[in-house]
């Protein structure tokens, strides 16, 4: 079953987006059952930014966490949204895929982290910095 059906993309962009789709679905296959895949962001209309030999695709994948689980977490059966950007080097015969995936947001959706909700501390003095470091990292405070 295909969760991505490119209909309005020109040939070169459609080929790149399809290759990125295949790469993302294959990479997440053991973890997430695919529900949808789409391009988003500033290149959504053309599908990809092409500048020979490179292409950039900003994408969003939605799947169900019903596979092996992530980072030693049990599968949650939750619908998870994965966002990423893939840079494709099309110069070699076998294209190279360089991915940036927002794993922090994935971990947050799975309950494995606070995600972006963590608030930075306001440290006003060296003593405060030493206290917070000792507390957070289990360091002994200097005398």
PEPE-V986718 format. One record per residue. N is the residue number from 1. RES is the residue in three letters. SS is DSSP state (@ for helix, = for strand, . for the rest). BURIAL is 1 if it has 16 or more other ideal C-beta (glycine too) atoms within 10 Angstrom, else 0. D_CENTER is the distance of its C-alpha to the mean C-alpha in Angstrom with 1 decimal. Layout:
BEGIN
((N:RES:SS:BURIAL:D_CENTER) (N:RES:SS:BURIAL:D_CENTER))
END
This chain:
BEGIN
((1:UNK:.:0:22.4) (2:UNK:.:0:20.2) (3:UNK:.:0:17.7) (4:UNK:.:1:17.6) (5:UNK:.:0:20.9) (6:UNK:.:1:21.1) (7:UNK:.:0:24.4) (8:UNK:.:0:24.8) (9:UNK:.:1:23.1) (10:UNK:.:0:25.5) (11:UNK:@:0:25.8) (12:UNK:@:0:24.0) (13:UNK:@:1:20.9) (14:UNK:@:1:21.0) (15:UNK:@:1:21.2) (16:UNK:@:1:18.1) (17:UNK:@:1:16.0) (18:UNK:@:0:17.5) (19:UNK:@:1:16.7) (20:UNK:@:1:12.9) (21:UNK:@:1:13.1) (22:UNK:@:0:15.1) (23:UNK:@:1:12.8) (24:UNK:@:1:9.7) (25:UNK:@:1:12.2) (26:UNK:@:0:14.0) (27:UNK:@:1:11.3) (28:UNK:@:1:10.5) (29:UNK:.:0:14.3) (30:UNK:.:0:15.5) (31:UNK:.:1:13.3) (32:UNK:=:1:12.8) (33:UNK:=:1:15.6) (34:UNK:=:1:14.4) (35:UNK:=:0:15.8) (36:UNK:=:0:14.5) (37:UNK:=:1:12.6) (38:UNK:=:1:13.4) (39:UNK:=:1:13.1) (40:UNK:.:0:13.1) (41:UNK:@:0:14.1) (42:UNK:@:0:17.1) (43:UNK:@:1:17.1) (44:UNK:.:0:16.9) (45:UNK:.:0:20.6) (46:UNK:.:1:21.0) (47:UNK:.:1:17.7) (48:UNK:.:1:17.1) (49:UNK:=:1:18.6) (50:UNK:=:1:21.0) (51:UNK:=:0:22.8) (52:UNK:.:0:24.4) (53:UNK:.:0:23.3) (54:UNK:=:1:19.7) (55:UNK:=:1:17.5) (56:UNK:=:1:14.4) (57:UNK:=:1:12.4) (58:UNK:=:1:10.1) (59:UNK:=:1:8.9) (60:UNK:=:1:8.3) (61:UNK:=:1:8.8) (62:UNK:=:1:11.0) (63:UNK:=:1:12.5) (64:UNK:=:1:14.9) (65:UNK:=:1:14.5) (66:UNK:.:0:17.7) (67:UNK:.:0:17.2) (68:UNK:.:0:17.6) (69:UNK:.:0:15.5) (70:UNK:.:1:12.9) (71:UNK:.:0:14.4) (72:UNK:.:0:17.9) (73:UNK:.:0:17.3) (74:UNK:.:0:19.3) (75:UNK:.:1:17.8) (76:UNK:.:1:18.1) (77:UNK:.:0:18.6) (78:UNK:.:0:16.5) (79:UNK:=:0:14.7) (80:UNK:=:1:10.9) (81:UNK:=:0:8.7) (82:UNK:=:1:5.1) (83:UNK:=:1:4.4) (84:UNK:=:1:4.2) (85:UNK:=:1:7.5) (86:UNK:=:1:9.6) (87:UNK:=:0:13.0) (88:UNK:=:1:15.6) (89:UNK:=:0:18.8) (90:UNK:.:1:21.4) (91:UNK:.:0:24.4) (92:UNK:.:0:24.7) (93:UNK:.:0:25.8) (94:UNK:.:0:22.7) (95:UNK:.:1:19.9) (96:UNK:=:0:17.4) (97:UNK:=:1:13.6) (98:UNK:=:0:11.9) (99:UNK:=:0:8.1) (100:UNK:=:0:6.0) (101:UNK:=:1:2.3) (102:UNK:.:1:3.3) (103:UNK:@:0:5.0) (104:UNK:@:0:8.0) (105:UNK:@:1:7.7) (106:UNK:@:1:7.2) (107:UNK:@:1:10.1) (108:UNK:@:1:11.9) (109:UNK:@:1:12.1) (110:UNK:@:1:13.4) (111:UNK:.:0:15.9) (112:UNK:.:1:15.0) (113:UNK:.:1:14.9) (114:UNK:.:0:16.1) (115:UNK:@:0:12.8) (116:UNK:@:0:14.0) (117:UNK:@:0:17.4) (118:UNK:.:0:19.0) (119:UNK:.:0:21.9) (120:UNK:.:0:23.0) (121:UNK:.:0:26.6) (122:UNK:.:0:29.4) (123:UNK:.:0:31.4) (124:UNK:.:0:34.9) (125:UNK:.:0:36.7) (126:UNK:@:0:36.5) (127:UNK:@:0:37.7) (128:UNK:@:0:34.9) (129:UNK:@:0:32.4) (130:UNK:@:0:34.2) (131:UNK:@:0:34.3) (132:UNK:@:0:30.6) (133:UNK:@:0:29.7) (134:UNK:@:0:32.3) (135:UNK:@:0:31.2) (136:UNK:@:0:27.4) (137:UNK:@:0:27.6) (138:UNK:.:0:30.9) (139:UNK:.:0:32.9) (140:UNK:.:0:36.6) (141:UNK:.:0:37.6) (142:UNK:.:0:40.0) (143:UNK:.:0:43.6))
END
